[in-house]
Amino acid sequence: MLATARNQWTFLLLLAVLLLVVVLVGMNEAGVQQAQEMCRNAGGVPEVSRGYFVIQPEFQCKGINY
């Protein structure tokens, strides 16, 4: 009985960690989308390079003359 309860808690913990990662990646993607929209509104051309990881994209807004 103890092993089953431990497995259930482990499963719930892993599920919670997975949910947290998905939420954080979604928030990051929403921030990139907002930055792209702001760049377009300023008359620029957004460029996003994700590389190997989705977590930290490289963002540039080109074509803006200040």
PDB file of N, CA, C and O in Angstrom:
ATOM      1  N   MET A   1       0.823  -1.199   0.000  1.00  0.00           N
ATOM      2  CA  MET A   1       0.000   0.000   0.000  1.00  0.00           C
ATOM      3  C   MET A   1       0.861   1.254   0.000  1.00  0.00           C
ATOM      4  O   MET A   1       0.518   2.248  -0.641  1.00  0.00           O
ATOM      5  N   LEU A   2       1.982   1.209   0.722  1.00  0.00           N
ATOM      6  CA  LEU A   2       2.854   2.375   0.808  1.00  0.00           C
ATOM      7  C   LEU A   2       3.484   2.695  -0.541  1.00  0.00           C
ATOM      8  O   LEU A   2       3.618   3.864  -0.902  1.00  0.00           O
ATOM      9  N   ALA A   3       3.870   1.671  -1.282  1.00  0.00           N
ATOM     10  CA  ALA A   3       4.484   1.889  -2.592  1.00  0.00           C
ATOM     11  C   ALA A   3       3.490   2.525  -3.554  1.00  0.00           C
ATOM     12  O   ALA A   3       3.870   3.373  -4.362  1.00  0.00           O
ATOM     13  N   THR A   4       2.240   2.132  -3.481  1.00  0.00           N
ATOM     14  CA  THR A   4       1.222   2.704  -4.354  1.00  0.00           C
ATOM     15  C   THR A   4       1.002   4.173  -4.030  1.00  0.00           C
ATOM     16  O   THR A   4       0.889   4.995  -4.939  1.00  0.00           O
ATOM     17  N   ALA A   5       0.940   4.513  -2.761  1.00  0.00           N
ATOM     18  CA  ALA A   5       0.766   5.910  -2.364  1.00  0.00           C
ATOM     19  C   ALA A   5       1.971   6.740  -2.797  1.00  0.00           C
ATOM     20  O   ALA A   5       1.810   7.875  -3.245  1.00  0.00           O
ATOM     21  N   ARG A   6       3.159   6.194  -2.671  1.00  0.00           N
ATOM     22  CA  ARG A   6       4.370   6.905  -3.079  1.00  0.00           C
ATOM     23  C   ARG A   6       4.365   7.135  -4.592  1.00  0.00           C
ATOM     24  O   ARG A   6       4.760   8.201  -5.063  1.00  0.00           O
ATOM     25  N   ASN A   7       3.919   6.135  -5.345  1.00  0.00           N
ATOM     26  CA  ASN A   7       3.837   6.275  -6.797  1.00  0.00           C
ATOM     27  C   ASN A   7       2.826   7.342  -7.189  1.00  0.00           C
ATOM     28  O   ASN A   7       3.042   8.093  -8.140  1.00  0.00           O
ATOM     29  N   GLN A   8       1.727   7.406  -6.456  1.00  0.00           N
ATOM     30  CA  GLN A   8       0.718   8.421  -6.752  1.00  0.00           C
ATOM     31  C   GLN A   8       1.266   9.817  -6.489  1.00  0.00           C
ATOM     32  O   GLN A   8       1.049  10.726  -7.290  1.00  0.00           O
ATOM     33  N   TRP A   9       1.976  10.000  -5.373  1.00  0.00           N
ATOM     34  CA  TRP A   9       2.545  11.311  -5.066  1.00  0.00           C
ATOM     35  C   TRP A   9       3.626  11.693  -6.076  1.00  0.00           C
ATOM     36  O   TRP A   9       3.737  12.855  -6.467  1.00  0.00           O
ATOM     37  N   THR A  10       4.411  10.719  -6.490  1.00  0.00           N
ATOM     38  CA  THR A  10       5.441  10.979  -7.496  1.00  0.00           C
ATOM     39  C   THR A  10       4.803  11.388  -8.814  1.00  0.00           C
ATOM     40  O   THR A  10       5.261  12.327  -9.467  1.00  0.00           O
ATOM     41  N   PHE A  11       3.761  10.695  -9.201  1.00  0.00           N
ATOM     42  CA  PHE A  11       3.049  11.034 -10.430  1.00  0.00           C
ATOM     43  C   PHE A  11       2.462  12.436 -10.352  1.00  0.00           C
ATOM     44  O   PHE A  11       2.577  13.208 -11.303  1.00  0.00           O
ATOM     45  N   LEU A  12       1.837  12.771  -9.231  1.00  0.00           N
ATOM     46  CA  LEU A  12       1.257  14.105  -9.078  1.00  0.00           C
ATOM     47  C   LEU A  12       2.328  15.190  -9.092  1.00  0.00           C
ATOM     48  O   LEU A  12       2.115  16.264  -9.655  1.00  0.00           O
ATOM     49  N   LEU A  13       3.464  14.921  -8.485  1.00  0.00           N
ATOM     50  CA  LEU A  13       4.562  15.883  -8.480  1.00  0.00           C
ATOM     51  C   LEU A  13       5.104  16.097  -9.890  1.00  0.00           C
ATOM     52  O   LEU A  13       5.340  17.234 -10.296  1.00  0.00           O
ATOM     53  N   LEU A  14       5.299  15.024 -10.629  1.00  0.00           N
ATOM     54  CA  LEU A  14       5.777  15.144 -12.003  1.00  0.00           C
ATOM     55  C   LEU A  14       4.764  15.862 -12.885  1.00  0.00           C
ATOM     56  O   LEU A  14       5.142  16.646 -13.756  1.00  0.00           O
ATOM     57  N   LEU A  15       3.497  15.602 -12.666  1.00  0.00           N
ATOM     58  CA  LEU A  15       2.447  16.283 -13.417  1.00  0.00           C
ATOM     59  C   LEU A  15       2.439  17.780 -13.107  1.00  0.00           C
ATOM     60  O   LEU A  15       2.260  18.598 -14.010  1.00  0.00           O
ATOM     61  N   ALA A  16       2.630  18.140 -11.847  1.00  0.00           N
ATOM     62  CA  ALA A  16       2.678  19.552 -11.456  1.00  0.00           C
ATOM     63  C   ALA A  16       3.884  20.257 -12.068  1.00  0.00           C
ATOM     64  O   ALA A  16       3.774  21.400 -12.510  1.00  0.00           O
ATOM     65  N   VAL A  17       5.027  19.589 -12.098  1.00  0.00           N
ATOM     66  CA  VAL A  17       6.228  20.179 -12.702  1.00  0.00           C
ATOM     67  C   VAL A  17       6.024  20.366 -14.200  1.00  0.00           C
ATOM     68  O   VAL A  17       6.405  21.398 -14.751  1.00  0.00           O
ATOM     69  N   LEU A  18       5.436  19.391 -14.856  1.00  0.00           N
ATOM     70  CA  LEU A  18       5.155  19.508 -16.284  1.00  0.00           C
ATOM     71  C   LEU A  18       4.204  20.664 -16.563  1.00  0.00           C
ATOM     72  O   LEU A  18       4.409  21.423 -17.511  1.00  0.00           O
ATOM     73  N   LEU A  19       3.180  20.800 -15.756  1.00  0.00           N
ATOM     74  CA  LEU A  19       2.238  21.903 -15.909  1.00  0.00           C
ATOM     75  C   LEU A  19       2.935  23.244 -15.721  1.00  0.00           C
ATOM     76  O   LEU A  19       2.675  24.186 -16.469  1.00  0.00           O
ATOM     77  N   LEU A  20       3.808  23.338 -14.743  1.00  0.00           N
ATOM     78  CA  LEU A  20       4.554  24.568 -14.501  1.00  0.00           C
ATOM     79  C   LEU A  20       5.433  24.926 -15.700  1.00  0.00           C
ATOM     80  O   LEU A  20       5.484  26.087 -16.104  1.00  0.00           O
ATOM     81  N   VAL A  21       6.112  23.953 -16.260  1.00  0.00           N
ATOM     82  CA  VAL A  21       6.968  24.202 -17.427  1.00  0.00           C
ATOM     83  C   VAL A  21       6.133  24.667 -18.614  1.00  0.00           C
ATOM     84  O   VAL A  21       6.524  25.602 -19.313  1.00  0.00           O
ATOM     85  N   VAL A  22       5.003  24.035 -18.850  1.00  0.00           N
ATOM     86  CA  VAL A  22       4.139  24.421 -19.964  1.00  0.00           C
ATOM     87  C   VAL A  22       3.620  25.841 -19.775  1.00  0.00           C
ATOM     88  O   VAL A  22       3.578  26.612 -20.734  1.00  0.00           O
ATOM     89  N   VAL A  23       3.230  26.196 -18.569  1.00  0.00           N
ATOM     90  CA  VAL A  23       2.736  27.550 -18.296  1.00  0.00           C
ATOM     91  C   VAL A  23       3.844  28.577 -18.511  1.00  0.00           C
ATOM     92  O   VAL A  23       3.598  29.624 -19.109  1.00  0.00           O
ATOM     93  N   LEU A  24       5.052  28.300 -18.037  1.00  0.00           N
ATOM     94  CA  LEU A  24       6.154  29.250 -18.194  1.00  0.00           C
ATOM     95  C   LEU A  24       6.558  29.421 -19.656  1.00  0.00           C
ATOM     96  O   LEU A  24       6.842  30.539 -20.085  1.00  0.00           O
ATOM     97  N   VAL A  25       6.587  28.356 -20.416  1.00  0.00           N
ATOM     98  CA  VAL A  25       6.902  28.464 -21.848  1.00  0.00           C
ATOM     99  C   VAL A  25       5.798  29.234 -22.561  1.00  0.00           C
ATOM    100  O   VAL A  25       6.085  30.031 -23.454  1.00  0.00           O
ATOM    101  N   GLY A  26       4.551  29.013 -22.186  1.00  0.00           N
ATOM    102  CA  GLY A  26       3.438  29.762 -22.775  1.00  0.00           C
ATOM    103  C   GLY A  26       3.514  31.241 -22.467  1.00  0.00           C
ATOM    104  O   GLY A  26       3.238  32.068 -23.336  1.00  0.00           O
ATOM    105  N   MET A  27       3.885  31.589 -21.244  1.00  0.00           N
ATOM    106  CA  MET A  27       4.034  33.003 -20.886  1.00  0.00           C
ATOM    107  C   MET A  27       5.173  33.635 -21.671  1.00  0.00           C
ATOM    108  O   MET A  27       5.064  34.781 -22.105  1.00  0.00           O
ATOM    109  N   ASN A  28       6.265  32.902 -21.857  1.00  0.00           N
ATOM    110  CA  ASN A  28       7.391  33.403 -22.625  1.00  0.00           C
ATOM    111  C   ASN A  28       6.976  33.644 -24.076  1.00  0.00           C
ATOM    112  O   ASN A  28       7.335  34.662 -24.668  1.00  0.00           O
ATOM    113  N   GLU A  29       6.226  32.715 -24.640  1.00  0.00           N
ATOM    114  CA  GLU A  29       5.772  32.862 -26.023  1.00  0.00           C
ATOM    115  C   GLU A  29       4.830  34.054 -26.157  1.00  0.00           C
ATOM    116  O   GLU A  29       4.869  34.758 -27.166  1.00  0.00           O
ATOM    117  N   ALA A  30       3.995  34.285 -25.166  1.00  0.00           N
ATOM    118  CA  ALA A  30       3.102  35.443 -25.191  1.00  0.00           C
ATOM    119  C   ALA A  30       3.906  36.738 -25.163  1.00  0.00           C
ATOM    120  O   ALA A  30       3.538  37.708 -25.825  1.00  0.00           O
ATOM    121  N   GLY A  31       4.992  36.764 -24.407  1.00  0.00           N
ATOM    122  CA  GLY A  31       5.856  37.943 -24.366  1.00  0.00           C
ATOM    123  C   GLY A  31       6.521  38.206 -25.701  1.00  0.00           C
ATOM    124  O   GLY A  31       6.647  39.359 -26.113  1.00  0.00           O
ATOM    125  N   VAL A  32       6.949  37.153 -26.383  1.00  0.00           N
ATOM    126  CA  VAL A  32       7.561  37.307 -27.707  1.00  0.00           C
ATOM    127  C   VAL A  32       6.523  37.829 -28.697  1.00  0.00           C
ATOM    128  O   VAL A  32       6.827  38.700 -29.512  1.00  0.00           O
ATOM    129  N   GLN A  33       5.309  37.306 -28.633  1.00  0.00           N
ATOM    130  CA  GLN A  33       4.245  37.777 -29.523  1.00  0.00           C
ATOM    131  C   GLN A  33       3.945  39.256 -29.285  1.00  0.00           C
ATOM    132  O   GLN A  33       3.731  40.009 -30.235  1.00  0.00           O
ATOM    133  N   GLN A  34       3.928  39.667 -28.023  1.00  0.00           N
ATOM    134  CA  GLN A  34       3.675  41.069 -27.694  1.00  0.00           C
ATOM    135  C   GLN A  34       4.808  41.953 -28.210  1.00  0.00           C
ATOM    136  O   GLN A  34       4.550  43.038 -28.730  1.00  0.00           O
ATOM    137  N   ALA A  35       6.049  41.509 -28.075  1.00  0.00           N
ATOM    138  CA  ALA A  35       7.187  42.279 -28.573  1.00  0.00           C
ATOM    139  C   ALA A  35       7.138  42.399 -30.093  1.00  0.00           C
ATOM    140  O   ALA A  35       7.475  43.450 -30.640  1.00  0.00           O
ATOM    141  N   GLN A  36       6.727  41.348 -30.775  1.00  0.00           N
ATOM    142  CA  GLN A  36       6.600  41.411 -32.229  1.00  0.00           C
ATOM    143  C   GLN A  36       5.536  42.418 -32.639  1.00  0.00           C
ATOM    144  O   GLN A  36       5.732  43.182 -33.585  1.00  0.00           O
ATOM    145  N   GLU A  37       4.427  42.422 -31.943  1.00  0.00           N
ATOM    146  CA  GLU A  37       3.351  43.365 -32.251  1.00  0.00           C
ATOM    147  C   GLU A  37       3.799  44.804 -32.013  1.00  0.00           C
ATOM    148  O   GLU A  37       3.505  45.689 -32.817  1.00  0.00           O
ATOM    149  N   MET A  38       4.505  45.035 -30.919  1.00  0.00           N
ATOM    150  CA  MET A  38       5.000  46.384 -30.634  1.00  0.00           C
ATOM    151  C   MET A  38       6.007  46.825 -31.690  1.00  0.00           C
ATOM    152  O   MET A  38       6.025  47.994 -32.073  1.00  0.00           O
ATOM    153  N   CYS A  39       6.838  45.914 -32.161  1.00  0.00           N
ATOM    154  CA  CYS A  39       7.809  46.224 -33.204  1.00  0.00           C
ATOM    155  C   CYS A  39       7.087  46.606 -34.494  1.00  0.00           C
ATOM    156  O   CYS A  39       7.455  47.585 -35.143  1.00  0.00           O
ATOM    157  N   ARG A  40       6.070  45.845 -34.864  1.00  0.00           N
ATOM    158  CA  ARG A  40       5.308  46.160 -36.081  1.00  0.00           C
ATOM    159  C   ARG A  40       4.598  47.503 -35.949  1.00  0.00           C
ATOM    160  O   ARG A  40       4.546  48.273 -36.908  1.00  0.00           O
ATOM    161  N   ASN A  41       4.051  47.790 -34.772  1.00  0.00           N
ATOM    162  CA  ASN A  41       3.371  49.069 -34.554  1.00  0.00           C
ATOM    163  C   ASN A  41       4.331  50.243 -34.650  1.00  0.00           C
ATOM    164  O   ASN A  41       3.920  51.351 -34.994  1.00  0.00           O
ATOM    165  N   ALA A  42       5.608  50.014 -34.350  1.00  0.00           N
ATOM    166  CA  ALA A  42       6.617  51.072 -34.436  1.00  0.00           C
ATOM    167  C   ALA A  42       7.192  51.186 -35.846  1.00  0.00           C
ATOM    168  O   ALA A  42       8.049  52.033 -36.097  1.00  0.00           O
ATOM    169  N   GLY A  43       6.732  50.350 -36.757  1.00  0.00           N
ATOM    170  CA  GLY A  43       7.202  50.411 -38.135  1.00  0.00           C
ATOM    171  C   GLY A  43       8.405  49.538 -38.421  1.00  0.00           C
ATOM    172  O   GLY A  43       9.041  49.688 -39.465  1.00  0.00           O
ATOM    173  N   GLY A  44       8.725  48.650 -37.536  1.00  0.00           N
ATOM    174  CA  GLY A  44       9.882  47.777 -37.715  1.00  0.00           C
ATOM    175  C   GLY A  44       9.490  46.399 -38.217  1.00  0.00           C
ATOM    176  O   GLY A  44       8.315  46.084 -38.405  1.00  0.00           O
ATOM    177  N   VAL A  45      10.508  45.603 -38.424  1.00  0.00           N
ATOM    178  CA  VAL A  45      10.316  44.220 -38.854  1.00  0.00           C
ATOM    179  C   VAL A  45      10.894  43.311 -37.767  1.00  0.00           C
ATOM    180  O   VAL A  45      12.106  43.299 -37.553  1.00  0.00           O
ATOM    181  N   PRO A  46      10.040  42.553 -37.082  1.00  0.00           N
ATOM    182  CA  PRO A  46      10.547  41.687 -36.008  1.00  0.00           C
ATOM    183  C   PRO A  46      11.242  40.450 -36.567  1.00  0.00           C
ATOM    184  O   PRO A  46      10.795  39.854 -37.547  1.00  0.00           O
ATOM    185  N   GLU A  47      12.342  40.080 -35.923  1.00  0.00           N
ATOM    186  CA  GLU A  47      13.053  38.854 -36.273  1.00  0.00           C
ATOM    187  C   GLU A  47      13.287  38.064 -34.989  1.00  0.00           C
ATOM    188  O   GLU A  47      13.901  38.561 -34.044  1.00  0.00           O
ATOM    189  N   VAL A  48      12.794  36.841 -34.968  1.00  0.00           N
ATOM    190  CA  VAL A  48      12.949  35.978 -33.799  1.00  0.00           C
ATOM    191  C   VAL A  48      13.744  34.748 -34.218  1.00  0.00           C
ATOM    192  O   VAL A  48      13.378  34.044 -35.159  1.00  0.00           O
ATOM    193  N   SER A  49      14.833  34.502 -33.505  1.00  0.00           N
ATOM    194  CA  SER A  49      15.643  33.311 -33.735  1.00  0.00           C
ATOM    195  C   SER A  49      15.571  32.455 -32.476  1.00  0.00           C
ATOM    196  O   SER A  49      16.023  32.873 -31.410  1.00  0.00           O
ATOM    197  N   ARG A  50      15.012  31.273 -32.597  1.00  0.00           N
ATOM    198  CA  ARG A  50      14.812  30.415 -31.429  1.00  0.00           C
ATOM    199  C   ARG A  50      15.993  29.497 -31.164  1.00  0.00           C
ATOM    200  O   ARG A  50      16.147  29.019 -30.039  1.00  0.00           O
ATOM    201  N   GLY A  51      16.818  29.238 -32.139  1.00  0.00           N
ATOM    202  CA  GLY A  51      17.959  28.361 -31.920  1.00  0.00           C
ATOM    203  C   GLY A  51      17.499  26.963 -31.534  1.00  0.00           C
ATOM    204  O   GLY A  51      16.538  26.436 -32.095  1.00  0.00           O
ATOM    205  N   TYR A  52      18.189  26.374 -30.576  1.00  0.00           N
ATOM    206  CA  TYR A  52      17.857  25.017 -30.144  1.00  0.00           C
ATOM    207  C   TYR A  52      16.800  24.992 -29.051  1.00  0.00           C
ATOM    208  O   TYR A  52      16.093  23.997 -28.890  1.00  0.00           O
ATOM    209  N   PHE A  53      16.690  26.074 -28.307  1.00  0.00           N
ATOM    210  CA  PHE A  53      15.785  26.090 -27.162  1.00  0.00           C
ATOM    211  C   PHE A  53      14.662  27.092 -27.385  1.00  0.00           C
ATOM    212  O   PHE A  53      14.894  28.195 -27.880  1.00  0.00           O
ATOM    213  N   VAL A  54      13.471  26.715 -27.027  1.00  0.00           N
ATOM    214  CA  VAL A  54      12.316  27.608 -27.126  1.00  0.00           C
ATOM    215  C   VAL A  54      12.329  28.607 -25.980  1.00  0.00           C
ATOM    216  O   VAL A  54      11.709  29.667 -26.068  1.00  0.00           O
ATOM    217  N   ILE A  55      13.027  28.275 -24.914  1.00  0.00           N
ATOM    218  CA  ILE A  55      12.926  29.041 -23.675  1.00  0.00           C
ATOM    219  C   ILE A  55      13.518  30.439 -23.798  1.00  0.00           C
ATOM    220  O   ILE A  55      12.979  31.377 -23.211  1.00  0.00           O
ATOM    221  N   GLN A  56      14.604  30.608 -24.537  1.00  0.00           N
ATOM    222  CA  GLN A  56      15.235  31.921 -24.619  1.00  0.00           C
ATOM    223  C   GLN A  56      15.481  32.305 -26.075  1.00  0.00           C
ATOM    224  O   GLN A  56      16.579  32.096 -26.592  1.00  0.00           O
ATOM    225  N   PRO A  57      14.466  32.866 -26.745  1.00  0.00           N
ATOM    226  CA  PRO A  57      14.660  33.263 -28.136  1.00  0.00           C
ATOM    227  C   PRO A  57      15.453  34.565 -28.233  1.00  0.00           C
ATOM    228  O   PRO A  57      15.479  35.365 -27.297  1.00  0.00           O
ATOM    229  N   GLU A  58      16.095  34.758 -29.376  1.00  0.00           N
ATOM    230  CA  GLU A  58      16.799  36.013 -29.640  1.00  0.00           C
ATOM    231  C   GLU A  58      15.864  36.874 -30.477  1.00  0.00           C
ATOM    232  O   GLU A  58      15.399  36.450 -31.535  1.00  0.00           O
ATOM    233  N   PHE A  59      15.592  38.082 -30.002  1.00  0.00           N
ATOM    234  CA  PHE A  59      14.626  38.962 -30.660  1.00  0.00           C
ATOM    235  C   PHE A  59      15.313  40.240 -31.112  1.00  0.00           C
ATOM    236  O   PHE A  59      16.077  40.844 -30.359  1.00  0.00           O
ATOM    237  N   GLN A  60      15.034  40.650 -32.353  1.00  0.00           N
ATOM    238  CA  GLN A  60      15.528  41.920 -32.875  1.00  0.00           C
ATOM    239  C   GLN A  60      14.402  42.609 -33.615  1.00  0.00           C
ATOM    240  O   GLN A  60      13.581  41.966 -34.268  1.00  0.00           O
ATOM    241  N   CYS A  61      14.375  43.923 -33.504  1.00  0.00           N
ATOM    242  CA  CYS A  61      13.409  44.733 -34.235  1.00  0.00           C
ATOM    243  C   CYS A  61      14.207  45.606 -35.196  1.00  0.00           C
ATOM    244  O   CYS A  61      14.875  46.550 -34.774  1.00  0.00           O
ATOM    245  N   LYS A  62      14.138  45.291 -36.482  1.00  0.00           N
ATOM    246  CA  LYS A  62      14.945  45.994 -37.481  1.00  0.00           C
ATOM    247  C   LYS A  62      14.081  46.959 -38.279  1.00  0.00           C
ATOM    248  O   LYS A  62      12.871  46.778 -38.419  1.00  0.00           O
ATOM    249  N   GLY A  63      14.729  47.974 -38.789  1.00  0.00           N
ATOM    250  CA  GLY A  63      14.055  48.909 -39.677  1.00  0.00           C
ATOM    251  C   GLY A  63      13.423  50.096 -38.987  1.00  0.00           C
ATOM    252  O   GLY A  63      12.629  50.806 -39.603  1.00  0.00           O
ATOM    253  N   ILE A  64      13.749  50.335 -37.727  1.00  0.00           N
ATOM    254  CA  ILE A  64      13.206  51.495 -37.019  1.00  0.00           C
ATOM    255  C   ILE A  64      14.248  52.601 -37.038  1.00  0.00           C
ATOM    256  O   ILE A  64      15.402  52.391 -36.664  1.00  0.00           O
ATOM    257  N   ASN A  65      13.831  53.775 -37.476  1.00  0.00           N
ATOM    258  CA  ASN A  65      14.722  54.940 -37.473  1.00  0.00           C
ATOM    259  C   ASN A  65      14.297  55.873 -36.354  1.00  0.00           C
ATOM    260  O   ASN A  65      13.200  56.431 -36.377  1.00  0.00           O
ATOM    261  N   TYR A  66      15.176  56.036 -35.373  1.00  0.00           N
ATOM    262  CA  TYR A  66      14.847  56.896 -34.233  1.00  0.00           C
ATOM    263  C   TYR A  66      15.321  58.294 -34.492  1.00  0.00           C
ATOM    264  O   TYR A  66      15.140  59.173 -33.649  1.00  0.00           O
TER     265      TYR A  66
END
